[in-house]
Amino acid sequence: MTTQQSSTEKANRLSSTRAGGRMVADYWDNIFTAKERGKHVVWYNGAAMNPLFQAAGLEWCHGEAFAARLAAQHLEGPAQAAGAEYGYIGELCSYARTHLGCAVLTHQTVNGQSTGVVGMVDQQELAAKLPAPDFFVNGYAGCSTGQQWDAMTYRVFDRKLPLFNVSMPMLWGNKPDAGYMRGEEWTEVSRYVEGQLRELIGFLEHQTGRSFDWDALSESMFYIKRASELRLEGMALCAQAPTPATYWDWVASIAPINFLPGNQALVDYFAGVKAEIEQRLADGVSAVADERYRVYFDGIMNWNKLGFLTRKFAEYDVAVVAGRYTHESFWQEPQLIDPDNPLLGMAQHYLLCPLNHGLKNLQELLLRRLDEYAIDGIAFHSTRTCRAMTNPQAMLARTAEQERGVKSFFFEGDVADASFYNDELFDSRLEAMLEAIDVQRMKSVV
């Protein structure tokens, strides 16, 4: 089953996620006109701090989100070329490299300059639409590049714009009582980051000249909590086999839960996603025709290859049902959120970034998902420019094999740079893993 048409038919994506795509497009169109409407604009990276910006009356641009959007639309090249001209090498995080390239172009556009690499047409198509920031906020957990990202952008803008950094300590998990969301370390660090958020609110008040709207924050977090609950309920339904939706559908839903405003539209979107999954279960409709293998995806998604890999796995009768990036991120523990007093729960979610755990916690989370979704194998995306995500993967593969007998394979790619992907290596390694699963199944029958 190798033709484009047949593989597309085997991969049956949710139609409800298209509504999310329209919401995201409207969100960016709104940002592009922020300056014309006299709005303050904050550029930020890392954690989903947008509820704070929403309550402060700001427009917000998430660096990774804009880079991922460009990559998904195959428009990242000009920004990456501008970043290279400025001096950022190809081994730098391609999220950061793309967004920094946009910063270069935006700054040059604002100041009436030009670049020798990217022409004005590309500037108008990409960075010229992105409004220049009034200030920067950084809140990155578990990634050394991310923690320097806004400092680099700060230099691109001639060190003239204010910058606030929220410190996010690593959850090492080394103490005897440590574990996922438990132990002295968890309690102590959660309170520390909560204090950092209070300081950030003071910074926002100073930059905007307005008092922070605590009622607006509570309202936003009420909607985000409900949307998160619906999202998790939909994910839980995918434990059934054959699965009614896949990891790729949840990838398509990252943007809404990660940075769109907390409001009723967000709740309605995830209610629609869950309803379609429920209807598929009632009608016996599967996400992958002839599902034979259930696979877990570890690594940040290669946005250049989203549709391609959706079809690729389906060709092999593989249903990718869950992943670390989708299932261990993005308000994934809604019980922590108290809308009436939201800062502690927000701080805790920021700490639960999948890059921010020591190996002990990552092993606990992986084994839980392998059991929950009856996983046969793991696809480890060795994201070339994201060492924070890839560093523990060999140890996680060993844990899965030793503790559950789950096979795995590794393939190289990247989050926003298509040049690192090798299709022949992908096919050969995936085929080898599936053959190993088949052998294992035959042995279990005997």
C-alpha positions in Angstrom: 0.0 0.0 0.0 2.3 2.8 -1.2 0.4 5.2 -3.4 -0.5 8.6 -2.3 -4.2 8.0 -2.7 -4.3 4.7 -0.8 -2.2 5.9 2.1 -4.4 9.0 2.5 -7.4 6.7 2.7 -5.7 4.6 5.4 -5.1 7.7 7.5 -8.5 9.0 8.6 -7.9 12.3 10.4 -10.5 14.0 12.5 -12.4 16.7 10.7 -13.1 18.7 13.8 -9.5 19.8 14.1 -10.0 22.0 11.0 -12.0 24.3 13.3 -8.9 24.7 15.4 -6.9 25.6 12.3 -9.3 28.4 11.5 -9.1 29.7 15.1 -5.3 29.7 14.9 -5.4 31.6 11.6 -7.7 34.2 13.1 -5.5 34.5 16.1 -2.4 35.3 14.0 -4.4 37.7 11.8 -5.4 39.5 15.0 -1.8 39.8 16.1 -0.7 41.2 12.8 -3.0 44.2 13.3 -2.0 44.7 17.0 0.0 47.9 16.5 -2.7 49.5 14.3 -5.1 49.0 17.2 -2.7 50.5 19.7 -2.1 47.3 21.6 1.0 46.4 23.6 2.7 43.3 22.1 4.8 40.8 24.1 7.0 38.2 22.6 7.5 35.2 24.8 8.9 31.6 24.7 8.4 28.5 26.7 5.5 28.0 29.1 1.9 28.9 28.3 1.9 32.2 30.1 -0.8 33.6 27.7 -3.5 33.7 30.4 -1.4 36.3 32.2 -1.0 38.3 29.1 -4.7 38.0 28.3 -5.6 39.4 31.7 -3.1 42.2 31.3 -4.8 43.3 28.0 -1.9 42.4 25.8 -1.4 40.7 22.4 1.1 37.9 22.6 3.3 36.1 20.2 4.7 32.7 21.2 8.1 32.1 19.5 7.9 28.4 19.1 4.3 28.6 17.9 5.2 31.1 15.1 8.2 29.0 14.0 6.1 25.8 14.0 3.4 27.5 11.9 5.9 28.6 9.3 7.4 25.1 9.2 4.0 23.5 8.8 3.3 25.8 5.9 6.8 25.2 4.5 7.6 28.9 4.8 10.4 28.7 7.3 13.3 29.0 4.7 13.5 32.8 4.4 13.5 33.3 8.2 16.1 30.6 8.7 18.3 32.2 6.0 18.0 35.5 7.7 19.0 33.9 11.0 22.0 32.3 9.3 23.1 35.6 7.9 22.9 37.1 11.3 25.2 34.3 12.6 23.0 31.6 14.0 24.3 28.2 12.9 22.2 25.3 11.7 22.7 23.2 14.9 20.9 25.8 17.0 17.3 24.9 17.9 15.4 25.4 14.7 12.4 26.9 16.6 14.8 29.5 18.0 16.7 29.9 14.7 13.4 30.5 12.8 12.0 33.0 15.3 15.3 34.8 15.6 15.4 35.1 11.9 11.9 36.7 12.0 13.2 39.0 14.7 16.1 40.1 12.4 13.6 40.7 9.5 11.1 42.5 11.8 13.8 44.8 13.2 15.2 45.6 9.7 11.7 46.2 8.4 10.8 48.5 11.3 14.1 50.4 10.7 13.8 50.6 7.0 16.8 48.4 6.3 17.2 45.4 4.0 19.0 42.1 4.1 21.2 40.6 1.5 19.5 37.2 1.8 15.8 37.7 2.0 14.0 40.1 -0.3 11.1 42.5 0.5 8.5 40.1 -0.8 9.5 37.5 1.7 9.6 40.1 4.4 6.1 41.1 3.7 5.0 37.5 3.6 6.6 36.5 6.8 8.2 38.8 9.4 6.7 42.1 8.3 3.4 40.8 9.4 4.7 40.1 12.9 4.5 43.2 15.0 7.6 44.2 16.8 7.5 43.5 20.5 7.2 46.1 23.2 9.0 43.8 25.6 10.0 40.2 26.1 9.1 37.5 28.6 10.9 34.2 29.0 9.6 31.2 31.0 11.5 28.2 29.7 11.8 24.9 31.6 14.3 22.2 30.9 16.0 23.7 27.8 19.2 25.8 28.0 18.6 27.3 24.5 15.1 28.3 25.5 16.4 30.0 28.6 18.7 32.2 26.4 16.3 32.7 23.5 14.8 36.0 24.6 18.3 37.3 25.6 19.3 36.6 22.0 16.2 38.4 20.7 16.9 41.2 23.1 20.3 41.7 21.4 18.7 41.7 17.9 16.6 44.6 19.0 19.7 46.6 20.1 19.2 45.9 23.8 16.5 48.5 24.0 13.4 46.6 25.0 12.6 45.4 28.5 13.1 41.6 29.3 11.6 39.6 32.2 12.8 36.0 32.8 10.8 33.6 34.9 13.1 31.1 36.5 11.9 27.5 36.1 14.0 25.0 38.1 14.6 21.4 36.8 12.6 18.6 38.5 15.5 16.3 39.1 13.5 13.7 41.1 16.6 12.5 42.9 15.3 12.6 46.5 13.9 9.4 48.0 10.3 10.9 48.2 10.5 12.4 44.7 8.1 11.4 41.9 5.7 12.8 39.4 3.8 15.6 41.2 4.9 14.4 44.6 7.6 14.9 47.2 9.3 17.8 48.9 11.1 19.0 45.7 7.7 19.3 43.9 6.2 21.3 46.7 9.2 23.6 47.2 9.8 24.4 43.5 6.1 24.9 42.8 5.9 27.7 45.4 9.1 29.2 44.1 7.7 29.5 40.5 4.4 30.9 41.9 6.4 33.7 43.4 8.1 34.3 40.1 4.7 34.7 38.4 3.7 37.3 41.0 6.8 39.3 40.1 5.9 38.9 36.4 2.5 40.4 37.1 4.2 43.4 38.7 6.4 43.7 35.6 3.3 43.6 33.3 1.6 46.3 35.3 4.7 48.5 35.0 4.9 48.0 31.3 1.3 48.6 30.5 0.5 51.3 33.1 -2.6 49.4 34.1 -3.6 47.3 37.2 -3.7 43.6 36.5 -7.2 42.1 36.1 -7.3 39.2 38.5 -11.0 38.5 37.6 -10.0 38.2 33.9 -7.3 35.7 34.8 -9.7 33.6 36.9 -12.2 33.6 34.0 -9.5 32.6 31.5 -8.3 29.7 33.6 -11.9 28.5 34.2 -12.2 28.0 30.4 -8.7 26.5 30.0 -9.4 24.0 32.8 -12.6 22.9 31.1 -11.0 22.7 27.7 -8.2 20.6 29.2 -10.7 18.2 30.8 -12.4 17.7 27.5 -9.1 17.2 25.7 -8.0 14.5 28.2 -11.4 12.8 28.1 -11.0 12.6 24.3 -7.5 11.2 24.6 -8.6 8.6 27.1 -11.2 7.3 24.5 -8.2 6.6 22.2 -7.1 3.8 24.4 -9.7 1.6 22.6 -8.5 -0.5 19.7 -8.7 0.3 16.9 -8.2 3.9 18.0 -10.7 6.5 16.8 -8.0 9.3 16.7 -4.3 9.4 16.6 -1.3 11.3 17.9 -1.4 13.4 14.7 -4.9 14.6 15.6 -3.6 15.7 19.0 -0.7 17.4 17.3 -3.2 19.4 15.3 -4.8 20.4 18.6 -1.7 21.7 20.3 -2.0 25.3 19.1 -5.5 25.8 20.6 -4.7 24.5 24.0 -1.2 26.0 24.1 -1.7 29.7 23.2 -5.2 30.6 22.1 -7.3 32.8 24.5 -9.1 31.1 27.3 -12.7 31.5 26.4 -15.9 29.7 25.5 -14.7 29.1 21.9 -11.8 27.1 23.2 -14.1 24.9 25.3 -16.4 24.5 22.3 -13.5 23.4 20.1 -12.4 20.5 22.4 -16.1 19.6 23.0 -16.3 19.1 19.3 -13.2 17.0 19.1 -14.4 14.8 21.9 -17.8 14.5 20.3 -16.4 13.4 16.9 -14.3 10.7 18.7 -17.3 9.5 20.6 -19.3 9.3 17.3 -16.5 7.4 15.6 -16.5 4.8 18.4 -20.3 4.5 18.1 -20.0 4.0 14.4 -17.0 1.7 14.5 -14.8 4.2 12.5 -11.1 3.9 13.1 -8.3 6.4 12.5 -6.1 4.0 10.6 -7.6 1.4 8.3 -6.4 -2.2 9.2 -4.7 -1.1 12.5 -2.1 -3.8 13.3 0.4 -1.9 15.5 0.0 0.7 18.2 3.0 3.0 18.5 4.0 5.8 21.0 5.8 8.8 19.6 8.7 10.3 21.7 10.1 13.6 20.5 8.8 17.0 19.3 6.9 16.7 16.1 8.7 17.5 12.8 6.2 20.2 11.6 7.6 20.1 8.1 6.5 16.4 7.9 3.2 16.4 9.7 0.9 15.2 6.9 3.7 13.1 5.3 4.4 11.1 8.5 0.7 10.7 9.2 0.4 8.9 5.8 3.7 7.2 6.2 2.8 5.4 9.4 -0.7 4.5 8.1 0.9 2.8 5.1 2.4 0.3 7.5 -0.9 -0.2 9.4 0.6 1.7 12.3 -1.6 3.8 14.6 0.5 6.3 16.5 -1.9 6.7 19.4 0.0 8.9 21.9 3.3 10.8 22.5 5.3 12.5 25.1 5.0 16.0 23.5 1.2 15.8 23.2 0.2 13.8 26.3 2.7 15.1 28.9 2.2 18.8 28.0 -0.3 21.6 27.7 -2.5 21.9 30.9 -2.4 18.1 31.1 -3.2 18.0 34.9 -6.4 20.2 35.1 -7.1 19.1 38.6 -4.2 21.4 39.7 -6.1 24.5 38.4 -8.1 26.5 40.9 -9.7 29.3 38.8 -10.3 31.4 41.9 -6.6 31.2 42.9 -4.8 30.1 39.7 -1.2 31.0 40.1 0.0 27.9 41.9 -1.6 25.5 39.5 -0.2 27.5 36.6 3.3 27.4 38.0 3.0 23.6 38.5 2.0 23.1 34.9 4.9 25.2 33.7 7.2 22.9 35.7 5.6 19.8 34.1 7.1 20.6 30.7 8.3 17.2 29.3 11.8 18.6 29.0 11.9 19.4 32.7 11.9 16.0 34.3 14.8 13.8 35.5 14.9 10.2 34.2 13.0 8.8 37.1 9.9 10.8 36.3 10.2 10.2 32.6 10.4 6.5 33.1 7.3 6.6 35.3 5.3 8.6 32.7 6.4 6.4 29.8 5.5 3.1 31.5 2.1 4.5 32.4 1.4 5.4 28.8 2.6 2.1 27.4 0.1 0.3 29.7 -2.7 2.8 29.2 -2.6 2.6 25.4 -1.5 -1.0 24.9 1.6 0.1 23.0 3.5 -2.3 20.8 6.4 -0.1 19.8 8.0 3.4 20.2 9.1 5.8 17.5 11.9 7.9 18.9 12.2 11.1 16.9 15.8 12.1 17.5 15.2 15.8 17.0 18.6 17.1 15.7 18.5 20.5 17.2 16.6 19.7 20.4 19.0 18.0 22.7 16.8 18.5 25.8 14.2 16.2 24.2 16.5 13.6 22.8 19.0 13.2 25.6 17.1 10.7 27.6 15.7 8.7 24.7 18.2 5.8 24.7 17.6 5.2 28.4 13.8 5.4 27.8 14.1 2.8 25.0 16.0 0.5 27.4 13.3 1.0 30.1 10.5 0.1 27.7 12.3 -3.0 26.5 13.3 -4.3 29.9 10.1 -3.4 31.8 7.4 -4.1 29.2 9.1 -5.8 26.3 8.2 -2.9 24.0 10.3 -2.5 20.9 11.5 0.8 19.5 13.3 2.5 16.6 15.1 5.8 16.2 14.9 8.2 13.3 16.5 11.6 12.9 14.7 14.8 11.9 14.0 18.1 13.4 11.2 20.4 14.6 11.4 23.0 11.9 14.3 22.1 9.6 13.4 19.5 6.9 17.0 19.0 5.9 17.7 16.6 8.8 15.1 14.0 7.8 16.2 10.9 5.8 13.3 8.9 4.4 15.2 5.7 3.5 16.6 5.4 7.0 13.1 6.0 8.4 11.6 3.2 6.3 14.3 0.6 7.1 14.2 1.3 10.8 10.4 1.3 11.1 10.3 -2.0 9.1 12.9 -3.6 11.4 10.9 -2.7 14.5 7.6 -4.0 13.0 9.4 -7.3 12.1 10.7 -7.6 15.7 7.1 -7.0 17.0 5.8 -9.8 14.6 8.5 -12.2 15.8 7.6 -11.4 19.4 3.9 -12.0 18.8 4.6 -15.4 17.1 6.7 -16.4 20.1 4.0 -15.5 22.5 1.5 -17.6 20.6 3.8 -20.6 20.7 
